[in-house]
Amino acid sequence: MASDFDPRFDPAFQRGFDGPVEHVEASPATQLPTLRGNPFIPALWITAAVFTIAGVAGQYLATFLDSSPTASSATQEYVLPSVLIALSPWLFAAGLALGVAMLVIHALRWRPAD
């Protein structure tokens, strides 16, 4: 019967096990997945910073273009400021929301050092 056990898993949790159950202390690295090995965490922090900075810069540029002397083309005079004014608050809000979400993820995964 012992040959029917899958060697990849603990025999105590497989059908047909009759032996004593030993308590094994799990290391902190195996208790919860850590954020260190996740490549998306730094990418999300960078994305949050880029969105926030782009939102502020876009609003500043839209205000500068709107109050500057007449531009050389209709695109620079009307279209670009309108697009920037429309998108900048959304970029800023998305960057802040992503930053808060990342803080929540870090807070949920935090464990004190042993």
C-alpha positions in Angstrom: 0.0 0.0 0.0 2.9 2.3 0.7 3.9 2.3 -3.0 0.5 3.8 -3.9 1.5 7.1 -2.2 2.5 10.0 -4.4 6.0 11.0 -3.4 5.4 14.6 -4.2 2.9 15.0 -1.3 2.9 14.2 2.4 1.6 10.7 2.9 -0.5 11.8 5.9 -2.9 13.5 3.5 -3.2 10.7 1.1 -5.8 7.9 1.1 -4.8 4.8 3.0 -2.3 6.4 5.4 -2.3 4.7 8.8 0.9 5.9 10.5 1.3 8.6 13.1 1.0 12.2 12.1 4.1 14.3 12.7 3.9 18.0 13.3 6.2 19.8 11.0 6.8 23.6 11.5 6.6 25.4 8.2 9.1 28.2 7.4 7.7 31.7 6.9 8.6 31.6 3.2 6.3 28.6 2.7 3.4 29.9 4.8 2.5 32.7 2.5 3.8 33.7 -0.9 6.2 36.6 -0.5 6.2 39.8 -2.6 10.0 39.6 -3.2 9.7 37.0 -6.0 6.7 38.6 -7.7 8.0 40.6 -10.8 4.7 42.5 -11.1 5.1 44.4 -7.8 7.9 46.7 -8.9 6.2 47.1 -12.3 3.0 48.2 -10.6 4.8 50.7 -8.3 6.5 52.2 -11.4 3.2 52.3 -13.2 1.6 54.1 -10.2 4.4 56.7 -10.2 4.2 57.2 -14.0 0.4 57.6 -14.0 0.5 60.1 -11.1 3.4 62.2 -12.6 1.8 62.1 -16.1 -1.5 63.3 -14.6 0.2 66.3 -12.9 2.4 67.1 -15.9 -0.5 66.8 -18.3 -2.6 69.2 -16.3 0.3 71.7 -16.0 1.0 71.4 -19.8 -2.7 71.9 -20.6 -2.9 75.0 -18.5 0.3 76.3 -20.0 -0.9 75.7 -23.6 -4.3 77.2 -22.8 -2.9 80.4 -21.4 0.0 80.8 -23.9 -0.1 83.0 -27.0 -1.7 81.7 -30.2 -0.2 78.4 -31.2 1.1 77.6 -34.7 -1.6 75.0 -35.5 -5.2 74.3 -34.5 -4.1 71.0 -33.0 -1.8 72.8 -30.5 -4.4 75.5 -29.8 -7.6 73.4 -29.3 -7.1 69.7 -29.5 -4.1 69.0 -27.3 -5.2 71.1 -24.3 -8.7 69.6 -24.5 -7.3 66.0 -24.6 -4.9 66.7 -21.8 -7.6 68.4 -19.6 -9.8 65.4 -20.2 -7.2 62.7 -19.5 -5.0 64.2 -16.8 -7.4 63.8 -13.8 -8.1 60.2 -14.8 -4.3 59.4 -15.0 -3.7 61.1 -11.6 -6.6 59.3 -10.0 -5.5 55.9 -11.4 -2.0 56.4 -10.2 -3.1 57.3 -6.7 -5.6 54.4 -6.6 -2.9 52.0 -7.8 -0.5 53.3 -5.2 -3.1 52.8 -2.5 -3.8 49.3 -3.8 -0.1 48.4 -3.7 0.1 49.6 -0.1 -2.9 47.4 0.8 -1.2 44.4 -0.8 2.0 45.1 1.1 0.0 45.5 4.4 -1.9 42.3 3.9 1.3 40.3 3.1 3.4 41.8 5.9 4.6 39.5 8.6 6.8 40.4 11.6 10.3 39.1 11.6 10.9 36.1 13.8 
